[in-house]
Amino acid sequence: MKTVALIVAAGKGERIGGTLPKQFTLLAGRPMLAWSYAALSANPAIDDVLVVIGDGQEPLLGSALPSARFVLGGATRRESVGRGLEGIGQADRILVHDAARPFLSAKVIDRLLAALDQADGAVPVLPVADTLVTADGVNVPRDGISRVQTPQAFRFDALRRAHVGWTGSEPTDDAQMVRTLGGSVTLVQGDAMLEKVTWPADFAAAEARIGWDTRSATGFDVHRLADGEELWLGGVRIPHTQGLSGHSDADVALHALTDAVLGTIAEGDIGLHFPPSDPKWRGAESGQFLRHAASLVEARGGQIIFVDVTIICEAPKIGPYREAIRNRIAELLRLSTDRVSVKATTTERLGFTGRGEGIATQAVATVRLPGVQP
């Protein structure tokens, strides 16, 4: 049974203000559209995801979701969904979702698809808690009234028939169309996380719903001092009689910090991402390793909020270069310098660092990740 998800993201998002349509505006560090796309793509019950975007929005989608399949939408939501159905061609089940509802749980998807065993369609709903009144102040009974969310799930042929045969006024959603043509639509429990993002204040409310997971991880690295090598520490070249030996530029400070950042998202270590056996990393500038680790955090909607680096050596003296190192690390991680700590210590002439045979660094990185993962 083939199941396809269709994300409707063709709107201009004018009510949100700003220069970008709201579906491409950053929410907790990633384009809003990317949240629901990731949730639908990761669900094992869904075979494919198609995005409907507005004409001219191709570059925005390419930047937000480079590998996403898409079609261009129409002037109305109904037309956009219809073009999406044409782009899909054939399927057994379809979920139609609004990009403005970013936080989509697997439980909602499971409830919707299970309901299709007995009905042509299913929609998630929440009860209405507020008192309702008409424009002239007359109270409306709220018993039996629910707020409709997306995604809405349908047997594919039922939804396609509804769109092909539609002759009425513009519908507010696809369930209305299926019901009008005689199809059965059942209601399933919705989710408060699926609240729609419509106004500027909704972005802050959405981020507050996420919750945040704060993590810290450590990194440690050692390199041998050798004649004829340049000494790079924290992205800064330091004059010294010897330099550090290694496959790349052997920047022991950036290597330790890279491992710390990777550790916050359990992504292994620097050697996993940049194997020393690969000749293309010979002599490579280590700042690119740190930026790569930071980009993996950013791809999860996370933020690096503080880093601490301790350089362990007898010589050279780190003090004169401390601020330059802080500034370079801050630049690489796009942090303010007050979020970068650089310290130095010795081992009182004990061990390999005490004998001047090498330099060691330990680092700690602290990140903030969205509590809701796609």
C-alpha positions in Angstrom: 0.0 0.0 0.0 1.6 3.2 -1.2 1.3 6.2 1.1 2.4 9.7 0.0 2.5 12.9 2.0 1.7 16.2 0.3 2.9 19.4 2.1 1.1 22.6 0.9 3.7 25.4 1.1 2.7 27.7 -1.7 1.4 30.6 0.3 3.0 34.1 0.4 2.7 34.3 4.2 2.0 38.0 4.0 0.4 38.1 7.5 3.7 37.1 9.1 5.5 40.2 7.7 9.2 40.1 6.8 10.9 39.4 3.5 10.4 35.6 3.4 7.2 33.6 3.1 6.6 32.1 6.6 7.1 28.5 5.4 10.8 29.4 4.7 11.3 31.6 7.8 13.6 30.1 10.4 11.9 28.5 13.4 14.2 27.2 16.1 17.1 27.4 13.7 15.6 25.7 10.6 13.1 26.7 7.9 9.6 26.1 9.2 8.8 23.8 6.3 11.8 21.6 7.2 10.2 20.5 10.4 7.1 18.8 9.0 9.1 17.6 6.0 11.6 15.8 8.3 8.8 14.2 10.4 6.9 12.9 7.3 10.1 11.7 5.6 11.2 9.8 8.6 7.9 8.0 9.2 8.2 4.4 8.0 4.6 4.3 6.9 5.1 7.1 4.3 6.8 6.2 1.0 7.2 9.6 -0.5 6.9 13.3 0.3 6.0 16.0 -2.3 6.0 19.7 -1.6 3.7 22.2 -3.3 5.4 25.7 -3.5 4.5 29.0 -5.1 5.9 30.1 -8.5 9.3 31.7 -8.0 9.9 29.9 -4.7 12.2 27.3 -6.2 15.4 28.9 -4.9 14.0 29.1 -1.4 13.0 25.5 -1.4 16.4 24.5 -2.8 18.1 26.3 0.1 15.8 24.9 2.7 15.4 21.3 1.4 17.8 20.6 -1.5 16.6 17.1 -2.2 12.8 17.7 -1.9 10.5 16.8 -4.8 8.1 19.6 -5.6 5.4 20.9 -7.9 4.2 24.5 -8.4 0.9 25.4 -6.8 -2.1 27.4 -8.0 -3.9 30.6 -6.9 -5.9 28.8 -4.2 -5.2 26.1 -1.7 -7.6 23.8 -3.6 -5.7 24.4 -6.9 -2.4 23.7 -5.1 -3.6 20.4 -3.7 -5.0 19.5 -7.1 -1.6 20.1 -8.7 0.0 18.0 -6.0 -2.3 15.1 -6.8 -1.4 15.3 -10.4 2.3 15.3 -9.5 1.8 12.2 -7.4 0.0 10.3 -10.1 -1.1 7.2 -8.2 -1.1 6.1 -4.6 -3.3 4.3 -2.1 -3.3 6.8 0.8 -2.4 10.4 1.0 -1.7 12.9 3.8 -2.3 16.5 3.1 -0.4 18.8 5.4 0.0 22.6 5.9 3.6 23.7 6.2 2.4 26.3 8.8 1.9 23.4 11.3 5.5 22.4 11.8 5.5 20.1 14.8 4.0 16.8 13.6 4.1 13.7 15.8 4.2 10.1 14.6 1.3 9.3 16.9 -1.0 11.7 15.0 0.1 10.1 11.7 -0.5 6.6 13.0 -4.0 7.5 14.2 -4.9 9.0 10.8 -3.7 6.1 8.7 -5.4 3.6 11.0 -8.7 5.4 10.6 -8.5 4.9 6.8 -9.3 1.3 7.3 -12.9 2.3 8.0 -13.4 5.6 6.3 -12.5 7.6 3.1 -10.8 10.3 5.2 -9.6 11.2 8.6 -8.8 14.6 10.2 -7.1 15.4 13.6 -9.2 17.7 15.8 -9.0 19.3 19.2 -12.0 20.4 21.4 -12.9 24.1 21.5 -12.3 25.4 25.1 -13.1 29.1 24.5 -16.5 30.7 24.5 -17.6 31.4 20.9 -19.7 34.4 19.8 -20.9 35.7 16.4 -20.0 39.1 15.1 -23.0 40.7 16.8 -22.1 39.1 20.2 -24.5 36.1 20.2 -23.0 33.1 22.0 -22.5 30.0 19.9 -22.9 26.6 21.7 -19.5 24.9 21.6 -20.8 21.4 22.3 -19.8 19.1 19.4 -17.5 21.8 17.9 -13.9 21.0 17.3 -10.9 22.7 15.8 -9.6 21.0 12.7 -5.8 20.5 12.1 -3.6 18.9 9.5 -2.4 16.6 8.2 -5.7 15.2 6.8 -5.5 11.7 5.5 -7.5 10.2 2.7 -7.9 7.2 0.5 -6.1 8.6 -2.6 -8.9 7.8 -5.1 -11.5 9.5 -2.8 -9.6 12.7 -2.6 -8.8 12.7 -6.3 -12.5 12.3 -7.2 -13.4 15.1 -4.9 -11.0 17.5 -6.6 -11.8 16.4 -10.2 -15.5 16.8 -9.6 -15.5 19.9 -7.5 -17.9 22.7 -8.7 -18.8 24.5 -5.5 -17.3 27.6 -3.8 -13.7 27.5 -2.5 -13.5 25.0 0.3 -11.6 25.6 3.5 -10.1 22.1 3.6 -10.0 18.8 1.7 -12.2 17.0 4.2 -15.1 19.4 3.3 -14.7 18.4 -0.4 -14.7 14.6 0.3 -17.8 14.9 2.5 -19.6 17.1 0.0 -19.2 14.3 -2.6 -20.5 11.7 -0.3 -17.3 10.4 1.2 -17.0 9.4 4.9 -14.5 11.4 7.1 -13.8 10.4 10.6 -12.3 12.5 13.4 -9.2 11.5 15.4 -7.4 13.1 18.4 -5.2 16.0 17.3 -2.2 17.4 19.1 -1.6 20.8 20.7 1.9 20.8 19.1 0.1 21.2 15.8 -1.0 24.7 16.4 -0.8 26.8 13.2 1.8 29.6 12.8 0.0 32.6 11.3 1.1 35.8 13.0 4.5 37.1 14.0 3.9 36.3 17.7 3.2 32.7 16.8 6.9 32.1 16.1 7.8 32.8 19.7 4.9 30.7 20.9 5.9 27.8 18.6 9.5 27.9 19.9 8.2 27.9 23.5 6.2 24.7 22.7 9.3 22.9 21.6 11.2 23.0 24.8 14.9 22.8 24.7 17.4 20.1 25.5 20.7 21.4 26.8 23.7 19.1 26.4 27.5 19.3 27.1 30.2 17.1 25.8 34.0 17.0 26.1 36.9 16.6 23.7 40.5 15.8 24.2 43.4 15.8 21.7 47.2 15.6 21.7 49.8 16.3 19.1 53.6 15.9 19.1 55.9 18.9 18.7 58.3 18.6 15.9 61.0 20.6 14.1 60.1 22.2 10.8 56.3 22.5 11.5 54.1 25.5 11.9 52.3 25.9 15.2 48.6 26.5 14.9 46.5 26.8 18.0 42.8 27.8 18.0 43.1 28.9 14.4 45.9 31.3 15.1 49.5 30.8 13.9 51.9 31.2 16.8 55.7 31.8 16.3 57.6 29.1 18.0 60.7 27.0 17.6 58.6 23.9 16.8 55.2 23.2 15.5 52.7 20.4 15.9 52.9 17.3 13.8 49.7 15.8 12.3 47.9 14.9 9.1 46.1 18.2 8.9 47.5 21.5 10.3 47.5 19.6 13.7 45.6 22.4 15.5 45.2 20.5 18.7 42.8 23.1 20.2 40.4 23.1 17.3 40.5 19.3 17.1 39.5 18.9 20.7 36.8 21.5 20.3 35.5 19.7 17.2 35.2 16.5 19.1 33.4 18.2 21.9 30.8 19.7 19.5 30.4 16.4 17.7 29.9 14.7 21.1 26.9 16.9 21.9 24.9 15.3 19.1 26.5 11.8 19.4 28.1 12.1 16.0 31.4 10.3 16.7 34.7 12.0 16.5 36.8 14.0 14.1 38.5 11.0 12.7 35.1 9.5 11.6 34.3 12.6 9.6 37.8 13.5 8.3 39.8 10.2 8.3 43.6 10.8 8.5 44.0 8.1 5.9 42.3 10.4 3.3 45.0 12.3 1.5 42.7 15.3 0.8 42.9 16.3 4.5 46.7 16.4 4.5 47.7 19.9 5.7 44.1 21.0 5.9 43.1 24.0 7.9 41.3 22.7 11.0 38.7 25.5 11.1 36.7 23.7 8.4 36.5 20.7 10.7 35.0 22.8 13.5 32.6 24.5 11.1 31.4 21.1 9.8 30.7 20.0 13.4 28.8 23.2 14.1 26.8 22.8 10.9 25.6 19.3 12.1 24.3 21.0 15.3 22.6 23.7 13.2 21.0 21.1 10.9 19.1 19.7 13.9 17.8 23.2 14.8 20.4 23.5 17.6 22.6 26.3 18.8 26.1 26.2 20.3 25.8 28.4 23.4 29.2 28.2 25.1 32.6 26.6 24.6 35.6 26.2 26.9 39.1 25.3 25.8 42.1 24.5 28.0 45.5 24.3 26.3 48.1 22.3 28.2 51.7 23.0 27.5 55.0 24.4 28.9 55.7 26.5 25.9 54.9 28.7 24.1 53.1 31.0 26.5 49.4 31.2 25.5 48.6 34.5 27.3 49.7 36.9 24.5 47.6 35.0 22.0 44.5 34.2 24.1 42.3 37.0 22.7 43.2 36.2 19.1 42.3 32.6 19.7 39.0 33.5 21.3 38.1 35.8 18.4 39.0 33.1 15.8 36.9 30.4 17.6 34.0 32.9 18.0 34.2 33.7 14.3 34.2 30.0 13.3 31.2 29.2 15.5 29.4 32.5 14.9 29.4 33.3 18.6 30.1 36.4 20.6 33.4 36.3 22.3 31.8 36.2 25.8 30.6 32.7 24.9 34.2 31.5 24.2 36.5 30.7 27.0 40.2 30.0 26.4 42.6 29.0 29.2 46.1 27.6 29.5 47.9 25.6 32.1 51.0 23.5 32.5 51.6 20.1 34.1 54.4 21.4 36.4 57.0 19.8 34.0 55.4 16.4 34.5 54.6 14.0 31.6 55.1 14.5 27.9 53.7 18.1 28.0 56.0 18.9 30.9 59.0 17.6 28.9 58.0 19.8 26.0 57.3 16.8 23.7 53.8 17.8 22.7 50.7 19.9 23.5 47.4 18.7 24.7 44.0 20.3 24.8 40.7 19.5 26.5 37.5 21.2 25.5 33.9 21.4 26.5 31.0 22.5 24.3 27.4 23.2 25.4 24.6 23.2 23.0 20.8 23.8 23.0 18.8 21.4 20.9 15.0 21.4 20.2 13.3 19.1 22.6 11.1 17.9 19.8 13.1 16.1 17.2 11.8 15.4 13.7 
